[in-house]
């Protein structure tokens, strides 16, 4: 039993969707009798919000939990470790047997039960909680806005439908209300996220206009300086969506389109559509409407049955497609997926070597594309000052938070959007001089 209001700290692993989930849980703690603290050292309960979409992510989640259990837990009596998010959603009961040091598991779909779990562990009532309109607990200039959860697709390698469940769209009115609240809390940039935001609305009654309608509605919210879209599936790149982006100046010309592969036999085995030709046609259609667009994709190397000819096809595609950024994952056979049961699994060494070759090619192209910005004047959203070297850092419209590199500036205040002339490039990072 803890005498004063118990303090709760969060550790978040994984993707932006998890950050949004953590924000929601943090906000519920803020609205309760408990205290929210940043540092585990000051906490009575640490909630580790885990990721589990591939084996490496699960391993990172397990080792984080075990480190906390070994180092933090025994330092003081009355401490508790709670494991939330995707790992308990995926592995359920199995975990309680293998991790006896963990006091409770809160899978992603049961996140609303966190306060009841904290009551049980601490013996202190959560008190009357007021639902908060604003879920955001971070004060940076950029905020994620989740517009859907789950997935309705059947990609053969993917665990996400089993972790996050079927596709559920958030109602448009909720999305717009949250965008307003985020802006009121200081966000200049809103990033729309979901496993597949391009399918928004397909599960709701009536023709709601799809993602294009969401883009138009959020872009119209006063104070949204930049609006960014993350994770648009190739079949969701409609003409109406491109028009909605083109007609709104505050929608950044940036699309993250996870393609996974470009060779037709591999895509079919993955249960995905398209081939190199149709995907190149789609990219050309995007660039015709949005000539200054920055494009990101993700690829998987070493899917079962992938031949050297398939790899060559993917390399040829990558060379022609000229993505600004491409994340390459080593294929990982995940329990319970169709792909894990396929014959012709490729040895890990080969998978890794293929992934590295693709990464090298993607970097070569990406660095060259970044270098093409030298001499341009671009808008940069200032994020803050690097604590290590005191350099002011921000992002131009073609760089998403946390993944695509930064612009290093000579001056600027956090949250400001400045005009900067790009004077140099260093890999994916750019160096800019502020003009105004
Ligand atoms: S399992 Fe998927 S949804 Fe969950 S944190 Fe990892 S990447 Fe995000």
Boltz pocket constraint, residues with backbone or C-beta under 6 A from the ligand:
constraints:
  - pocket:
      binder: B
      contacts: [[A, 13], [A, 14], [A, 15], [A, 16], [A, 17], [A, 18], [A, 50], [A, 51], [A, 52], [A, 53], [A, 54], [A, 57], [A, 86], [A, 160], [A, 163], [A, 164]]
      max_distance: 6.0
